[in-house]
Amino acid sequence: MKKSVVLLVALATLSNAYSSEIDPFNKRTKPLEDSLAPINAKANLMMKDALAKLNKKNHSCSEKKLYKALRKKFRNQYTSEFSKWVVKTDELDKATTRTSDSIYQEFKWFQAIVPGLFAKISDPAGQIMKVAGVHIGTDKFEHFMGSGYNYFKKYYLKNGSLEDAMDIGYRAETGILGATMTGVMSYGDMVANFNGMRFWNTVLGKNPDVLTQEEVEPYIVCEKEKWHKVRDIDFSDYIDSAWDEGINCSWFRTESMVEKVKERMAQYDEERGFAIGCPIDSAALNEAGEKYKDLPIQIINYEGHQALKSHQD
């Protein structure tokens, strides 16, 4: 009995940390003010603050200390400032759909314990916002900053292969933190992860961009044994339609779950009086596919909503 309680608490903690799956279809037509400018401003302010505090400690431009200091600002919404601010702040225009009203509302606990059980107790209420003209979930920034750094560390700091770096996100999406607990394998999350690796490489600009193969201008340089911010972060350099789960459609763990999602989307269509489907914009999807076509792991989904299990059998 005691072990069961401990396990339940552990699962609940994981659900709160990783489970805010967003619904990109409900409230899709709600007008949202673009949040690019305030998000850029906050990220740049936090980077300057991190460098100011780091320079006071006289670490003589230690790259290890730099990344550690930046990670205090840029990681996930539970252990750093920026992602927490994106999720919690009222300064950004957002649309909220509770899990109980979302495309996941019919998921059973044995199919996906987070939306099927924990969301009925404490709904994480995923939020949608518009950034650089793209509808994305607030969760994408912790994927970008957190998992993106893990990709960066694997590929650049540990000299791993690009496939091994990207496999970190694939395994997360198809494993316990993804499809197992939430029922969702998000291609949008994997795109955010990949672009996060590009961001972290640009911090010091020591390597060509992994996507364009062009040299990058760094955000930070070392001068006279102090770190200096020399260029502003602009998230429009990284965000594109592939982050949008209404365009780069997610997969779900089983065929039954796919059917439940499609039934709920049909209800949305009836309420709106017109159908949108997934992908909402095939032209935008194809454009994104061209951009990311040469990667070792596919992060663009051309097949619409599918069952992960049927592709694994």
C-alpha positions as CSV (number, residue, x, y, z in Angstrom):
1,M,0.0,0.0,0.0
2,K,2.8,2.4,1.0
3,K,4.6,1.7,-2.3
4,S,1.5,2.4,-4.3
5,V,1.0,5.8,-2.6
6,V,4.6,6.7,-3.3
7,L,4.2,5.6,-6.9
8,L,1.0,7.7,-7.3
9,V,2.7,10.8,-5.8
10,A,5.7,10.3,-8.2
11,L,3.4,10.0,-11.2
12,A,1.4,13.0,-10.2
13,T,4.6,15.0,-9.8
14,L,5.7,13.9,-13.3
15,S,2.3,14.8,-14.7
16,N,2.5,18.3,-13.3
17,A,6.0,18.8,-14.7
18,Y,5.6,17.5,-18.2
19,S,1.9,17.1,-19.0
20,S,0.5,20.4,-20.1
21,E,-0.6,19.1,-23.5
22,I,-2.3,21.9,-25.5
23,D,-5.3,21.8,-27.7
24,P,-4.5,23.7,-30.9
25,F,-8.0,23.5,-32.3
26,N,-10.4,24.7,-29.6
27,K,-10.5,28.5,-29.6
28,R,-8.4,28.5,-32.8
29,T,-10.3,31.4,-34.2
30,K,-9.9,33.5,-31.0
31,P,-8.0,36.7,-31.9
32,L,-4.6,36.8,-30.1
33,E,-2.2,39.7,-29.8
34,D,1.3,38.6,-31.1
35,S,3.6,38.1,-28.1
36,L,6.9,38.2,-30.0
37,A,8.0,41.6,-28.7
38,P,7.4,41.1,-25.0
39,I,8.9,37.6,-25.1
40,N,12.0,38.9,-26.9
41,A,12.3,41.8,-24.4
42,K,12.0,39.5,-21.3
43,A,14.5,37.0,-22.7
44,N,17.1,39.7,-23.4
45,L,16.6,41.3,-20.0
46,M,17.1,37.9,-18.3
47,M,20.3,37.2,-20.4
48,K,21.7,40.6,-19.4
49,D,20.9,39.9,-15.7
50,A,22.5,36.5,-15.8
51,L,25.7,37.9,-17.3
52,A,25.8,40.8,-14.8
53,K,25.6,38.3,-11.9
54,L,28.2,36.0,-13.4
55,N,30.7,38.7,-14.1
56,K,30.6,39.8,-10.4
57,K,32.0,36.3,-9.5
58,N,35.1,36.7,-11.7
59,H,35.0,33.3,-13.4
60,S,37.3,34.6,-16.3
61,C,34.9,33.6,-19.0
62,S,34.4,30.0,-18.0
63,E,32.0,28.5,-20.6
64,K,30.9,25.9,-18.1
65,K,29.9,28.7,-15.6
66,L,28.2,30.6,-18.4
67,Y,25.9,27.8,-19.4
68,K,25.2,27.1,-15.8
69,A,24.2,30.7,-15.2
70,L,22.1,30.9,-18.3
71,R,20.3,27.6,-17.5
72,K,19.1,29.2,-14.2
73,K,17.2,31.7,-16.5
74,F,16.4,29.4,-19.4
75,R,15.3,25.9,-18.8
76,N,11.8,24.7,-17.9
77,Q,8.9,26.3,-16.0
78,Y,9.8,24.6,-12.7
79,T,13.5,25.2,-12.4
80,S,14.2,28.5,-14.3
81,E,12.7,32.0,-14.7
82,F,11.9,32.5,-18.4
83,S,9.7,29.5,-19.1
84,K,7.9,29.9,-15.8
85,W,7.2,33.6,-16.7
86,V,5.8,32.6,-20.1
87,V,3.4,30.1,-18.5
88,K,2.4,32.2,-15.4
89,T,2.4,35.9,-16.6
90,D,-0.7,37.9,-17.5
91,E,1.4,40.1,-19.7
92,L,0.9,37.8,-22.7
93,D,-2.3,37.2,-24.6
94,K,-3.3,33.5,-24.3
95,A,-6.2,31.2,-24.9
96,T,-6.8,28.5,-22.3
97,T,-8.6,25.2,-22.8
98,R,-8.9,22.9,-19.9
99,T,-8.2,19.2,-20.5
100,S,-11.8,18.4,-19.6
101,D,-13.0,20.6,-22.5
102,S,-10.2,19.6,-25.0
103,I,-9.6,17.0,-27.7
104,Y,-8.2,14.8,-24.9
105,Q,-11.3,14.8,-22.8
106,E,-12.4,11.2,-23.6
107,F,-9.0,9.6,-22.9
108,K,-9.3,7.0,-20.2
109,W,-6.9,6.7,-17.3
110,F,-5.5,3.3,-18.6
111,Q,-4.9,4.9,-22.1
112,A,-3.1,8.0,-20.7
113,I,-3.0,8.6,-17.0
114,V,-2.4,12.4,-17.2
115,P,-5.5,13.5,-19.2
116,G,-7.4,10.4,-18.2
117,L,-6.9,10.8,-14.4
118,F,-4.7,13.6,-13.0
119,A,-6.3,16.2,-15.2
120,K,-9.6,15.4,-13.6
121,I,-8.1,16.2,-10.2
122,S,-5.9,19.1,-11.1
123,D,-6.3,20.3,-14.7
124,P,-3.0,21.7,-16.0
125,A,-5.0,23.8,-18.5
126,G,-2.7,24.1,-21.6
127,Q,-2.5,27.6,-23.1
128,I,-2.1,28.7,-26.7
129,M,-0.4,32.0,-27.7
130,K,0.7,33.7,-31.0
131,V,4.4,34.3,-31.4
132,A,5.8,35.6,-34.7
133,G,2.4,34.9,-36.3
134,V,2.4,31.2,-35.2
135,H,0.0,29.6,-32.8
136,I,2.0,27.7,-30.3
137,G,1.6,26.2,-26.8
138,T,3.3,27.9,-23.8
139,D,5.0,24.6,-23.2
140,K,7.1,25.0,-26.3
141,F,9.5,27.3,-24.6
142,E,10.6,24.8,-22.0
143,H,11.1,22.3,-24.9
144,F,13.1,24.9,-26.7
145,M,15.2,25.9,-23.7
146,G,15.3,22.6,-21.8
147,S,15.4,19.8,-24.3
148,G,17.1,22.0,-26.7
149,Y,20.1,22.3,-24.3
150,N,20.2,18.5,-24.0
151,Y,20.4,18.3,-27.8
152,F,23.1,20.9,-27.8
153,K,25.1,19.2,-25.1
154,K,24.9,15.8,-26.8
155,Y,25.8,17.1,-30.3
156,Y,28.2,19.9,-29.6
157,L,29.7,19.5,-26.1
158,K,30.0,15.7,-26.2
159,N,30.6,15.4,-30.0
160,G,27.7,13.0,-30.5
161,S,25.9,12.5,-33.8
162,L,23.0,14.6,-34.8
163,E,20.8,11.5,-34.8
164,D,21.7,10.7,-31.2
165,A,21.0,14.2,-30.2
166,M,17.5,14.3,-31.8
167,D,16.8,10.8,-30.5
168,I,16.6,12.3,-27.0
169,G,13.4,14.1,-28.0
170,Y,12.0,11.2,-30.0
171,R,12.5,8.8,-27.0
172,A,10.9,11.4,-24.7
173,E,7.8,11.8,-27.0
174,T,7.3,8.1,-27.5
175,G,8.2,7.2,-23.9
176,I,7.0,7.8,-20.4
177,L,7.1,11.6,-20.5
178,G,5.2,11.6,-23.8
179,A,2.9,9.1,-25.3
180,T,2.9,6.7,-22.3
181,M,1.5,9.2,-19.8
182,T,-0.1,11.9,-21.9
183,G,-1.1,9.8,-24.9
184,V,0.4,12.4,-27.2
185,M,3.5,12.2,-29.4
186,S,4.1,15.9,-30.4
187,Y,6.0,16.6,-33.6
188,G,5.8,20.3,-32.6
189,D,7.7,19.6,-29.4
190,M,10.5,17.9,-31.4
191,V,10.7,20.9,-33.7
192,A,11.0,23.2,-30.7
193,N,13.7,21.0,-29.2
194,F,15.7,21.1,-32.4
195,N,15.5,24.8,-32.7
196,G,16.5,25.1,-29.1
197,M,19.8,23.3,-30.0
198,R,20.3,26.0,-32.6
199,F,19.6,28.7,-30.0
200,W,22.2,27.3,-27.6
201,N,24.8,27.0,-30.3
202,T,24.2,30.7,-31.2
203,V,24.9,31.8,-27.6
204,L,28.6,31.7,-28.3
205,G,28.4,31.0,-32.1
206,K,31.3,28.6,-32.1
207,N,29.8,26.3,-34.7
208,P,27.9,26.8,-38.0
209,D,24.2,26.6,-37.7
210,V,23.1,22.9,-37.9
211,L,20.2,23.7,-40.3
212,T,21.7,26.3,-42.6
213,Q,25.4,25.4,-42.3
214,E,26.1,29.1,-42.2
215,E,28.3,30.9,-39.6
216,V,26.3,32.5,-36.8
217,E,26.7,35.8,-35.0
218,P,26.9,35.1,-31.3
219,Y,24.7,36.6,-28.6
220,I,27.6,36.7,-26.1
221,V,31.4,37.3,-26.4
222,C,34.2,37.4,-23.9
223,E,36.2,40.6,-23.6
224,K,38.8,41.4,-20.9
225,E,37.7,38.3,-19.0
226,K,34.1,39.4,-18.8
227,W,31.0,38.2,-20.7
228,H,29.2,40.8,-22.9
229,K,25.9,40.5,-24.6
230,V,26.5,41.8,-28.2
231,R,23.3,40.9,-30.0
232,D,19.6,40.5,-29.0
233,I,17.7,37.3,-29.0
234,D,14.9,37.2,-31.5
235,F,12.6,34.2,-31.3
236,S,11.4,34.8,-34.9
237,D,14.8,33.3,-35.9
238,Y,13.5,30.0,-34.6
239,I,9.7,29.9,-34.5
240,D,7.9,28.7,-37.6
241,S,4.7,26.9,-38.5
242,A,6.2,23.5,-37.7
243,W,5.8,24.5,-34.0
244,D,2.1,24.7,-34.5
245,E,0.4,21.3,-33.6
246,G,-2.6,22.4,-35.7
247,I,-0.2,22.2,-38.7
248,N,2.5,19.8,-37.7
249,C,-0.1,17.3,-36.3
250,S,0.6,15.1,-33.3
251,W,0.2,11.3,-33.2
252,F,-1.6,9.5,-30.4
253,R,-0.7,6.3,-28.6
254,T,-3.5,4.1,-30.0
255,E,-6.1,4.0,-32.8
256,S,-8.9,4.4,-30.2
257,M,-7.4,7.6,-29.0
258,V,-7.1,8.9,-32.5
259,E,-10.8,8.2,-33.0
260,K,-11.7,10.0,-29.8
261,V,-9.7,13.1,-30.9
262,K,-11.4,13.1,-34.3
263,E,-14.8,12.8,-32.7
264,R,-14.1,15.8,-30.6
265,M,-12.8,17.8,-33.6
266,A,-16.0,17.0,-35.4
267,Q,-17.9,18.5,-32.5
268,Y,-15.7,21.7,-32.8
269,D,-16.6,21.8,-36.5
270,E,-20.3,21.6,-35.7
271,E,-20.0,24.3,-33.1
272,R,-18.1,26.6,-35.5
273,G,-20.1,25.8,-38.5
274,F,-17.1,25.0,-40.6
275,A,-14.4,22.3,-40.7
276,I,-10.6,22.8,-40.2
277,G,-9.0,19.4,-39.8
278,C,-5.3,18.7,-39.3
279,P,-3.2,20.0,-40.9
280,I,-5.0,23.3,-40.9
281,D,-2.6,24.6,-43.5
282,S,-1.1,22.1,-45.9
283,A,1.0,24.8,-47.7
284,A,2.6,25.8,-44.5
285,L,3.3,22.2,-43.6
286,N,4.9,21.5,-46.9
287,E,7.1,24.7,-46.5
288,A,8.2,23.4,-43.1
289,G,8.9,20.0,-44.5
290,E,11.2,21.5,-47.1
291,K,13.1,23.4,-44.4
292,Y,13.7,20.3,-42.2
293,K,13.9,17.7,-44.9
294,D,17.5,16.6,-44.5
295,L,17.5,15.7,-40.8
296,P,18.2,12.2,-39.6
297,I,15.0,12.0,-37.6
298,Q,11.7,13.1,-39.1
299,I,10.1,16.0,-37.2
300,I,7.5,16.9,-39.8
301,N,4.3,14.9,-39.9
302,Y,2.6,14.7,-43.3
303,E,0.1,12.0,-42.3
304,G,-2.2,14.0,-40.0
305,H,-3.4,12.4,-36.8
306,Q,-2.2,8.8,-36.6
307,A,-1.7,6.1,-34.0
308,L,1.8,5.6,-32.8
309,K,1.2,2.0,-31.9
310,S,0.1,1.1,-35.4
311,H,3.4,2.5,-36.7
312,Q,5.4,0.5,-34.1
313,D,3.8,-2.9,-34.8
